[in-house]
Every structure is written in C-alpha cells, then in structure tokens.
Amino acid sequence: MKITFVLPFINLTGGIRILLNYANWLHDAGHEVTVVYPTWPYRFHWTRRQQWTEFRNHARHDGRVPWLDLRCRLSRVPVIQTAFLPRADVVIATAWPTAHDVARLHHSRGKKVQIVFHHETGTGPEHRIRAIYSFPFHRIAFSHFVRDQLKREFDCEVHEVVPTGVDPELFFQDGDAEPHSVLFLFHPDPRKGATDGIEALSRLRGRMSHLRVHVCGTVQPDRLPPWMPFEFHPPDAVLRRRYSTSAALLYPSRHEGFGLPPLEAMACGCPSVTTAVGAVPEFAKDRRDALIVPVGDIDAMVHRLEELLNDAKLRQSLSLGGLGTAERFALSRIAPFFAGALEKAIAAA
C-alpha cells in the first residue's frame, strides 16, 4: 500500500507517538509510507502569537522527529493541499483540522480515512470539530468507547476499532522499583486530571511522609509542591527507567480516547492506579493487572495507592499480570490489524 499520514504537528504527544509507531511498522512491513505535516501550523485553540511561535519552531526544524527514530519518509509541506501531497492508496486524517483539509484533497491522493482518538472538544471552534463527522470518511477508532460515543452523541459511524499497541523495544523492565515511589505524568489539559492527581498525592503524603513522587511531562507546570520534582520532556530511555523504578503509576485522567500510559507502565512491570477512562477497562481488569478507580474519585486514588505501596504481594501480582497484558498488546501483534483496517478502507466502495 501507498499510505500518507497527515499529522497536525510532530510534537511529542501520546497520539502522535501512536501514529508514528504505526507508520514505522507499516514501513518495515514493506509499505510505502509518507508522514506529512504543515509548516504553517493549525490554530487549534492557540492565540495568534502562539501560532507564530509554533511556525518559527517548524521553520527551524531540521526535518527529523527529534524524539523518535522515524524510518519512513517525513515531509513538511507549506499547507495540506493536493499539490503538496503524494499520490497514494490511502490518506489518513489524524486530528479535526487535518480532516477539513483531507476532505478537500483530490481522489488521486488516496481513499480518505479518519483516525478518531476522541471527540476533540475544547481544541477549537466546536462547530468546526463537529462538522468533520459529516465527511464521507472511512473511520478507525482505537477504542470501543470512542466508537460508541460517536454513534450515540453524533450519529457518526466508525467502521473499524483497532486498539493501540505498546512498543516492547521502547518500554520494558529496566531496573528495580524503589519502595514507596509513585510516577505521575503531568499535563495541564483539564482532561488529564492533573489537579486530581496532585490532590491525591498531597493527601497520600500526609499519611506517608516517606512517599517519593516523580513527575514527568511535556508542558512545564505553573506550580507544583516542592517535594514533587519535575522532569521536562524526558527521552524514552529516561521515561522507561522512571516506569521501571517506580512502585506505582498514578493515572488520574478524566477523559481519554485510549489511555496509553498504563499500558506502557505494564510493559515496564510498574502497576498502575488508573481511572476507568477511555479504553482502560477494555485492556485492563481491576486487581488482575491494575487498580482501577472511578473518574474524579480522589479518595479512591489515595486509598488504592496506599494499599498498593504497602502490599508487596499485590504489587508483584499486578506487575506479572501487567506484563502479560502488555505482551498481548505488543505493537507487533496489534499493528497487522491496523494494516488490515486500511486495506478494508481501500477496498470499500
């Protein structure tokens, strides 16, 4: 297949990592894959000044993805228009602004497919986001949760559900866990539940003065308690080490399309206290490979973390269960289903 992924940017996010992992796998499997993104960035919810800052960052870019070994072709184009994209069998929109541009492409650029991570409310004008559900795309979602939400709320059909795979070459056990240590991944987007996580960890430290918390993220927090050291944009090797050497991951997200970090943690042998968000209940089971709490339930986060940190047998049991789950969701096992979904899209009338 000739495949074009249309990305809004190549900054490190969970969604971009997922897409580039699939692009690499498809390339290695013998497909002709091109990843494109625009030099002039999409507005999303940025101010005009922020948009210009992102444009200057793009213009200075050396044409590589700095945080990933991308093996397929990467092309930064002026804008997403027919003249700047290669002929292909399938062209994939990956965010709501890219869907508007892909919808206008000539049919020679490929069968139009949309990857739906989740309903992207809050990232731009709501009427523009909702408009993409009327486009005649073949849609792929990464969770049944998203498929059902789109059908229920927008009467939008998702044709295929393919889960996300975790790359065992990037995430694997890399060290022994430090007692009473928790990893927390920070992002200021309210969907990520950072305020819930900080509150839960603060309450827990009131009970466990010896608690150690490591915070990682790709956006600098405005303020964290001084006992929460923050690592900005850690490379994969450092993040893998943090997963592996933490006794627990706290994942307090309020809304996700999938929810990849608990699966990455599983691959590193790190048990999670995670909300029942996105696809988490689709790949994890409470007390088999994770401890799952209701979204927004800070008390439950505190109690489950305290239980996990004080019970070595429970940590070992969840760690072993998580390693098995991560193996079932390894990229090499899941990516062929993604390729099959693209083949079905091409074959569809």
C-alpha positions as MATLAB code, in Angstrom:
seq = 'MKITFVLPFINLTGGIRILLNYANWLHDAGHEVTVVYPTWPYRFHWTRRQQWTEFRNHARHDGRVPWLDLRCRLSRVPVIQTAFLPRADVVIATAWPTAHDVARLHHSRGKKVQIVFHHETGTGPEHRIRAIYSFPFHRIAFSHFVRDQLKREFDCEVHEVVPTGVDPELFFQDGDAEPHSVLFLFHPDPRKGATDGIEALSRLRGRMSHLRVHVCGTVQPDRLPPWMPFEFHPPDAVLRRRYSTSAALLYPSRHEGFGLPPLEAMACGCPSVTTAVGAVPEFAKDRRDALIVPVGDIDAMVHRLEELLNDAKLRQSLSLGGLGTAERFALSRIAPFFAGALEKAIAAA';
ca = [
       0.000    0.000    0.000;
       0.961    3.632   -0.521;
      -0.044    5.384    2.691;
       0.030    9.046    3.690;
      -0.398   10.086    7.310;
      -1.439   13.744    7.665;
      -0.346   14.950   11.099;
      -1.084   18.373   12.604;
       2.458   18.527   14.045;
       5.243   16.199   15.159;
       5.486   17.303   18.781;
       5.581   14.512   21.340;
       2.079   13.561   22.441;
       0.583   10.161   23.121;
      -1.467   10.323   19.925;
       1.450   11.334   17.726;
       3.575    8.547   19.204;
       0.856    6.006   18.379;
       0.598    7.187   14.768;
       4.349    7.240   14.173;
       4.728    3.780   15.704;
       2.187    2.506   13.167;
       3.938    4.416   10.365;
       7.239    2.751   11.278;
       5.683   -0.710   11.451;
       3.952   -0.287    8.079;
       7.207    0.950    6.538;
       9.134   -2.018    7.952;
       6.424   -4.360    6.626;
       7.154   -3.134    3.083;
       4.515   -0.449    2.572;
       5.353    2.948    1.068;
       4.624    5.358    3.893;
       4.853    9.156    3.983;
       4.177   11.311    7.033;
       3.321   14.928    6.243;
       2.651   17.945    8.441;
       2.194   21.647    7.617;
       4.809   24.339    8.070;
       2.050   26.854    8.845;
       0.533   25.308   11.989;
      -3.124   24.780   12.630;
      -4.705   27.288   15.003;
      -6.436   24.840   17.359;
      -7.061   26.951   20.494;
      -3.818   28.904   20.328;
      -3.571   32.655   20.266;
      -2.162   34.165   17.087;
       1.116   34.835   18.904;
       1.376   31.166   19.929;
       0.646   30.148   16.346;
       3.504   32.313   15.082;
       5.807   30.824   17.717;
       4.934   27.338   16.516;
       5.518   28.442   12.909;
       9.007   29.636   13.785;
       9.687   26.324   15.547;
       8.594   24.452   12.415;
      10.703   26.664   10.165;
      13.823   25.975   12.242;
      13.200   22.238   12.297;
      15.839   20.047   10.658;
      13.361   17.646    9.072;
      13.575   14.904   11.694;
      11.442   13.769   14.590;
      13.827   14.510   17.481;
      12.271   12.085   19.936;
      11.752    9.029   17.677;
      13.674    7.044   15.094;
      11.215    7.563   12.244;
      12.167    5.232    9.413;
       9.591    6.225    6.798;
       9.587    9.428    4.747;
       8.789   12.654    6.607;
       7.693   15.690    4.628;
       6.999   19.181    5.962;
       4.745   20.880    3.408;
       3.568   24.519    3.224;
      -0.084   23.546    3.731;
      -2.136   20.373    3.355;
      -3.271   20.645   -0.261;
      -3.333   18.265   -3.216;
      -0.287   19.837   -4.887;
       1.954   19.102   -1.888;
       0.919   15.522   -1.127;
       1.997   12.329   -2.938;
      -0.335   10.037   -4.822;
      -1.376    7.225   -2.519;
      -3.841    4.413   -1.944;
      -4.983    5.872    1.360;
      -4.606    9.262    3.062;
      -5.210    9.458    6.807;
      -6.566   12.471    8.699;
      -5.441   12.389   12.328;
      -6.979   15.472   14.011;
     -10.026   17.623   13.306;
      -8.168   20.383   11.359;
      -6.448   17.783    9.187;
      -9.855   16.239    8.450;
     -11.058   19.508    6.903;
      -8.012   19.625    4.629;
      -8.026   15.926    3.733;
     -11.706   16.190    2.785;
     -10.712   18.670    0.049;
      -7.912   16.573   -1.456;
      -8.176   15.143   -4.975;
      -9.112   11.467   -5.038;
      -5.694   10.630   -6.504;
      -4.198   11.262   -3.040;
      -5.936    8.170   -1.725;
      -9.018    6.795   -0.054;
      -9.844    9.149    2.798;
      -9.570    7.681    6.272;
     -10.003    9.407    9.614;
      -8.380    8.235   12.821;
     -10.676    9.250   15.671;
      -8.870    9.418   19.014;
     -11.786   11.067   20.809;
     -14.195   13.963   20.372;
     -11.757   16.887   20.366;
     -13.939   19.417   22.161;
     -12.024   22.348   23.639;
      -9.313   22.313   20.959;
     -11.013   24.755   18.603;
     -14.424   26.035   17.433;
     -16.961   23.394   18.364;
     -18.944   23.755   15.127;
     -15.775   23.084   13.121;
     -14.970   19.998   15.197;
     -18.495   18.578   14.848;
     -18.516   19.249   11.093;
     -15.950   16.509   10.446;
     -18.463   13.812   11.388;
     -20.432   14.537    8.223;
     -17.430   13.950    5.934;
     -17.579   10.718    3.882;
     -14.523    9.149    5.521;
     -13.762    5.570    6.443;
     -13.235    5.904   10.207;
     -10.984    3.961   12.543;
     -11.121    4.360   16.334;
      -8.685    2.994   18.884;
     -11.373    2.013   21.399;
     -14.957    0.769   21.557;
     -15.545    3.628   23.987;
     -14.913    6.201   21.248;
     -16.882    4.246   18.652;
     -19.906    4.101   20.943;
     -19.611    7.766   21.958;
     -19.539    8.971   18.348;
     -22.535    6.865   17.426;
     -24.521    7.899   20.494;
     -23.759   11.628   20.504;
     -23.203   12.438   16.828;
     -24.747    9.520   14.909;
     -21.312    9.085   13.323;
     -20.316    5.636   12.101;
     -16.919    4.159   12.987;
     -16.064    1.350   10.595;
     -13.177   -0.304   12.453;
     -11.900   -0.448   16.040;
      -8.212   -1.259   16.400;
      -6.555   -0.931   19.813;
      -3.230    0.744   20.370;
      -0.073   -1.311   20.674;
       2.848   -0.680   23.021;
       6.364   -0.969   21.632;
       8.361   -3.515   23.695;
      11.609   -2.239   22.174;
      10.996    1.103   23.912;
       9.167    0.031   27.056;
      10.487   -2.930   29.046;
      11.682   -3.655   32.562;
      14.742   -1.521   33.220;
      15.603   -1.555   36.911;
      14.103   -2.389   40.287;
      11.280   -0.436   41.845;
      12.062    1.994   44.652;
       9.817    1.433   47.702;
       7.047    3.974   48.264;
       7.679    5.763   44.962;
       4.989    6.992   42.567;
       5.302    8.215   38.991;
       2.865   10.915   37.878;
       2.632   12.170   34.280;
       1.647   15.848   34.276;
      -0.264   17.761   31.599;
      -2.277   20.944   32.252;
      -5.180   19.985   29.970;
      -8.183   19.510   32.322;
      -8.965   16.243   30.532;
      -5.789   14.772   32.011;
      -6.919   15.192   35.627;
      -3.683   16.760   36.881;
      -5.431   18.630   39.696;
      -6.989   15.346   40.886;
      -3.604   13.662   40.793;
      -1.812   16.419   42.706;
      -4.544   16.481   45.354;
      -4.461   12.683   45.731;
      -0.679   12.627   46.088;
      -0.759   15.522   48.571;
      -3.266   13.675   50.741;
      -1.243   10.487   50.486;
       1.923   12.258   51.587;
       0.044   13.416   54.672;
      -0.341    9.731   55.522;
       3.048    8.563   54.225;
       5.736   11.158   54.916;
       8.350    8.948   53.222;
       6.441    8.992   49.899;
       8.587    9.798   46.854;
       6.928   11.269   43.771;
       8.476   11.729   40.338;
       6.623   13.975   37.884;
       7.294   13.935   34.133;
       5.656   15.867   31.316;
       5.992   17.769   28.066;
       4.495   21.014   29.434;
       6.015   22.901   32.346;
       3.584   23.160   35.282;
       2.910   26.595   36.703;
       3.349   25.305   40.215;
       4.000   22.003   41.969;
       4.724   21.249   45.617;
       8.494   21.366   46.241;
       8.535   17.633   47.100;
       7.322   16.814   43.553;
      10.436   17.173   41.339;
       9.538   17.693   37.679;
      11.387   16.330   34.635;
      10.617   18.170   31.423;
      10.263   16.167   28.226;
      12.283   13.123   29.325;
      13.611   10.941   26.485;
      12.157    7.459   26.151;
      15.072    5.821   27.970;
      14.542    8.077   30.980;
      10.760    7.587   30.946;
      11.232    3.813   30.694;
      13.554    3.977   33.692;
      11.014    6.031   35.635;
       8.268    3.496   34.926;
      10.538    0.592   35.860;
      11.864    2.055   39.113;
       8.532    3.368   40.427;
       6.413    1.246   42.724;
       3.271    2.650   41.113;
       1.967    4.894   38.346;
      -0.890    7.252   39.160;
      -3.008    7.908   36.068;
      -5.866   10.236   37.088;
      -7.125   11.170   33.611;
     -10.728   12.345   33.277;
     -11.144   11.749   29.534;
      -9.174    9.709   27.001;
      -9.780    8.005   23.708;
      -7.453    5.176   24.674;
      -5.110    5.868   27.614;
      -1.652    4.547   26.711;
       0.492    5.262   29.833;
      -0.940    2.416   31.982;
      -0.087    0.013   29.149;
       3.437    1.449   28.872;
       3.789    1.059   32.640;
       2.641   -2.565   32.405;
       5.360   -3.271   29.832;
       7.898   -1.942   32.362;
       6.493   -4.015   35.238;
       5.013   -0.988   37.001;
       1.498   -1.432   38.455;
      -0.967    1.426   37.980;
      -3.706    3.134   39.895;
      -5.759    4.370   36.976;
      -9.165    5.841   36.345;
     -11.698    3.849   34.319;
     -11.158    6.123   31.349;
     -11.154    5.550   27.580;
     -10.009    2.051   26.665;
      -8.510    1.267   30.083;
     -11.454   -1.029   31.007;
     -11.040   -2.673   27.582;
      -7.449   -3.793   28.144;
      -7.131   -3.818   31.950;
      -9.038   -5.596   34.699;
      -9.168   -4.414   38.297;
      -6.808   -6.380   40.535;
      -5.568   -8.513   37.635;
      -3.125   -6.046   36.090;
      -4.081   -2.644   37.564;
      -6.127   -0.960   40.274;
      -8.991    0.896   38.591;
     -10.932    3.730   40.232;
     -13.855    5.897   39.083;
     -13.001    9.074   37.185;
     -12.552   12.001   39.575;
     -12.619    9.859   42.737;
      -9.656   11.330   44.633;
     -10.394    9.372   47.820;
     -10.237    6.114   45.867;
      -6.916    7.142   44.315;
      -5.457    7.782   47.773;
      -6.749    4.526   49.250;
      -5.638    2.378   46.301;
      -2.180    3.960   46.170;
      -1.728    3.448   49.904;
      -2.831   -0.175   49.602;
      -0.521   -0.804   46.659;
       2.535    0.817   48.223;
       2.083   -1.133   51.450;
       1.418   -4.553   49.885;
       4.414   -6.104   48.145;
       2.471   -9.230   47.136;
      -0.210   -7.133   45.448;
       2.447   -5.146   43.567;
       4.097   -8.343   42.384;
       0.785   -9.856   41.299;
      -0.264   -6.748   39.351;
       3.188   -6.445   37.812;
       3.089  -10.012   36.499;
      -0.454   -9.543   35.234;
       0.531   -6.294   33.547;
       3.457   -7.888   31.758;
       1.064  -10.440   30.279;
      -1.353   -7.722   29.175;
       1.446   -5.680   27.615;
       2.584   -8.762   25.693;
      -0.928   -9.255   24.290;
      -0.985   -5.596   23.210;
       2.550   -5.524   21.805;
       2.857   -3.406   18.681;
       3.913   -6.404   16.586;
       0.642   -8.170   17.497;
      -1.666   -5.167   17.043;
      -0.200   -3.374   14.006;
      -1.297   -6.058   11.491;
      -4.899   -5.319   12.478;
      -4.296   -1.636   11.726;
      -2.889   -2.551    8.313;
      -5.929   -4.737    7.732;
      -8.251   -1.859    8.590;
      -6.515    0.296    5.963;
      -6.858   -2.466    3.381;
     -10.582   -2.682    4.137;
     -10.879    1.078    3.705;
      -9.246    0.909    0.279;
     -11.479   -1.953   -0.781;
     -14.699   -0.296    0.447;
     -16.931    1.229   -2.199;
];
